[in-house]
Amino acid sequence: MTSRAARAGRAAGLLAAAVLLCGGCSLLPQPAGPAAPASTTARPAATASPQPSAAATSLASLLPFPPARLQAAASLASRFTAAWDSWSWRQPPSAWLAALQPMAAASLQPALAQAAGDRGVLAQRTAARQTARATLTALAIRDLTPGSVTVTVTAAQVITSSSGTSRSSAGWAVTLTPAGSSWLVWDIEPAGAGNS
């Protein structure tokens, strides 16, 4: 396969993955609408639900992981980012670390332990009595290979402290690697920095 054809194939795969995560693709189960009210008038017979188009099926076949597996990766990226960006000055570093460790690959564990024990950050949080809560506002697949998927996660963070409340938003690039039938977080970096 030529370099140009490889790039075109990868672009098609990324486009398909983005469509799959948005929830608008017919390959994903769609939520059932509200039940129709009972009526005594005759209704036309129900028609079969539309099937995925050949183009959608073709694009999905280019993906290195099935749509449900990509959904699981996005879900883990969301949970990890929410835990990463939520903390309290009252919380011991070991509790923050314990929330992240089950979702993280072994190679990420030393970096997490270092972040959890950063004395300067902990002293600042304690002095200001800071507590942060993160909620996720957006997800998108940024990169997809047979060995990993990188999901960009946008988190809104509310920090309360002795001096009041502040709000901010941050984008994170979360790279996940397959672990059996599930995923583990291999890296997290600011979205602008990318993942290395």
C-alpha positions as CSV (number, residue, x, y, z in Angstrom):
1,M,0.0,0.0,0.0
2,T,1.4,3.4,-0.9
3,S,2.0,6.0,1.7
4,R,-0.8,8.1,0.3
5,A,-3.3,5.2,0.3
6,A,-2.2,4.3,3.9
7,R,-2.9,7.9,5.0
8,A,-6.3,7.9,3.2
9,G,-7.2,4.6,4.9
10,R,-6.2,5.9,8.3
11,A,-8.2,9.1,7.7
12,A,-11.3,7.1,6.8
13,G,-10.8,5.0,9.9
14,L,-10.5,8.1,12.1
15,L,-13.6,9.7,10.5
16,A,-15.6,6.5,11.1
17,A,-14.4,6.4,14.7
18,A,-15.4,10.0,15.3
19,V,-18.9,9.2,13.9
20,L,-19.2,6.2,16.1
21,L,-18.4,8.1,19.2
22,C,-20.9,10.9,18.5
23,G,-23.8,8.5,19.0
24,G,-25.4,9.5,15.7
25,C,-24.2,6.4,13.7
26,S,-26.7,3.8,13.0
27,L,-24.2,1.1,13.9
28,L,-24.7,2.0,17.6
29,P,-27.8,1.1,19.5
30,Q,-30.1,4.1,19.5
31,P,-32.2,4.9,22.6
32,A,-35.8,4.0,22.2
33,G,-38.2,6.9,22.0
34,P,-41.2,7.3,24.3
35,A,-43.9,4.8,23.8
36,A,-46.8,5.9,21.6
37,P,-50.1,6.5,23.4
38,A,-52.6,3.8,23.1
39,S,-55.2,4.4,20.4
40,T,-58.3,2.6,19.2
41,T,-57.7,3.6,15.6
42,A,-56.0,1.2,13.2
43,R,-52.3,2.0,12.5
44,P,-50.2,0.9,9.7
45,A,-48.0,-2.2,10.2
46,A,-44.6,-1.4,11.7
47,T,-41.7,-1.3,9.3
48,A,-38.3,-2.7,10.0
49,S,-35.7,-0.4,11.4
50,P,-33.2,0.9,8.9
51,Q,-30.1,-1.1,8.5
52,P,-26.6,0.4,8.5
53,S,-25.7,1.6,5.0
54,A,-23.0,-0.3,3.0
55,A,-20.8,2.8,3.4
56,A,-21.1,2.8,7.2
57,T,-20.4,-0.9,7.3
58,S,-17.4,-0.5,5.0
59,L,-16.0,2.3,7.2
60,A,-16.5,0.3,10.4
61,S,-14.6,-2.6,8.9
62,L,-11.5,-0.3,8.6
63,L,-11.4,0.3,12.3
64,P,-9.0,-1.8,14.3
65,F,-11.6,-2.2,17.1
66,P,-15.3,-2.8,17.0
67,P,-17.6,0.2,17.8
68,A,-18.5,-1.2,21.2
69,R,-14.8,-1.6,22.2
70,L,-14.2,2.1,21.2
71,Q,-17.2,3.1,23.3
72,A,-15.6,1.3,26.2
73,A,-12.3,3.1,25.6
74,A,-14.0,6.5,25.6
75,S,-15.9,5.6,28.8
76,L,-12.7,4.7,30.6
77,A,-11.0,7.9,29.3
78,S,-13.9,9.8,30.8
79,R,-13.8,8.1,34.2
80,F,-10.0,8.5,34.4
81,T,-10.1,12.2,33.5
82,A,-12.8,12.9,36.0
83,A,-10.8,11.2,38.7
84,W,-7.6,12.9,37.6
85,D,-9.1,16.4,37.7
86,S,-11.0,15.9,41.0
87,W,-9.2,16.2,44.3
88,S,-9.5,17.8,47.8
89,W,-7.0,19.2,50.2
90,R,-8.6,16.9,52.8
91,Q,-8.0,13.8,50.7
92,P,-4.8,12.0,51.4
93,P,-2.7,11.6,48.2
94,S,-3.0,7.8,48.5
95,A,-6.8,8.1,48.1
96,W,-6.5,10.1,44.8
97,L,-3.9,7.6,43.6
98,A,-6.1,4.6,44.6
99,A,-8.9,5.9,42.4
100,L,-6.6,6.1,39.4
101,Q,-4.5,3.0,39.7
102,P,-7.0,0.3,38.7
103,M,-7.6,2.2,35.4
104,A,-3.9,2.8,34.6
105,A,-1.3,0.7,32.9
106,A,1.7,-0.4,34.9
107,S,4.0,1.9,32.9
108,L,1.9,4.9,34.1
109,Q,1.9,4.0,37.8
110,P,5.3,5.8,38.7
111,A,4.1,9.0,37.1
112,L,0.9,8.9,39.0
113,A,2.7,8.2,42.3
114,Q,4.9,11.2,41.6
115,A,2.0,13.5,40.8
116,A,0.1,12.3,43.9
117,G,3.0,13.2,46.2
118,D,4.0,16.5,44.8
119,R,4.7,18.4,48.0
120,G,4.5,21.9,46.4
121,V,1.1,21.2,44.9
122,L,-0.2,19.6,48.1
123,A,1.0,22.5,50.3
124,Q,-0.7,25.0,48.0
125,R,-4.0,23.1,48.1
126,T,-3.8,22.8,51.9
127,A,-2.9,26.5,52.4
128,A,-5.9,27.6,50.2
129,R,-8.2,24.7,51.3
130,Q,-8.8,23.8,47.7
131,T,-11.2,21.2,46.4
132,A,-11.8,20.5,42.7
133,R,-14.6,18.7,41.0
134,A,-14.4,17.9,37.3
135,T,-17.3,17.1,34.9
136,L,-16.8,16.1,31.3
137,T,-18.1,18.2,28.5
138,A,-16.7,16.6,25.3
139,L,-15.0,13.5,23.9
140,A,-13.5,12.8,20.6
141,I,-11.1,10.2,19.2
142,R,-7.9,11.9,18.1
143,D,-5.8,8.9,17.1
144,L,-6.6,5.2,16.4
145,T,-4.1,2.5,15.7
146,P,-4.2,-1.3,16.1
147,G,-2.4,-0.9,19.4
148,S,-4.0,2.1,21.0
149,V,-6.6,4.8,20.9
150,T,-6.2,8.4,22.0
151,V,-9.3,10.2,23.2
152,T,-9.4,13.9,23.8
153,V,-11.5,14.7,26.8
154,T,-12.6,18.2,27.7
155,A,-13.3,18.7,31.4
156,A,-14.9,21.6,33.2
157,Q,-13.4,22.0,36.7
158,V,-14.9,23.9,39.6
159,I,-12.4,24.7,42.4
160,T,-13.6,25.9,45.7
161,S,-11.2,27.4,48.2
162,S,-11.0,29.7,51.2
163,S,-11.0,32.6,48.8
164,G,-14.1,31.6,46.8
165,T,-14.9,29.5,43.7
166,S,-13.3,29.5,40.3
167,R,-14.1,27.6,37.1
168,S,-11.9,26.5,34.3
169,S,-11.9,24.1,31.3
170,A,-9.0,21.9,30.2
171,G,-8.5,19.5,27.4
172,W,-6.7,16.2,28.0
173,A,-5.3,13.6,25.6
174,V,-5.8,10.2,27.1
175,T,-4.1,7.3,25.4
176,L,-5.4,3.8,26.1
177,T,-4.0,0.4,25.2
178,P,-5.9,-2.9,25.0
179,A,-5.7,-5.1,28.1
180,G,-7.4,-8.4,27.3
181,S,-11.0,-7.5,26.5
182,S,-10.8,-4.1,28.2
183,W,-8.5,-1.1,28.3
184,L,-5.9,0.6,30.5
185,V,-4.8,4.2,30.4
186,W,-1.2,4.4,29.1
187,D,-0.8,8.2,29.2
188,I,-2.6,11.5,30.0
189,E,-1.3,14.9,28.9
190,P,-2.7,18.3,28.1
191,A,-4.5,17.9,24.7
192,G,-2.3,20.7,23.2
193,A,0.9,18.8,24.0
194,G,-0.3,15.5,22.4
195,N,0.9,12.2,23.6
196,S,4.4,10.8,23.3
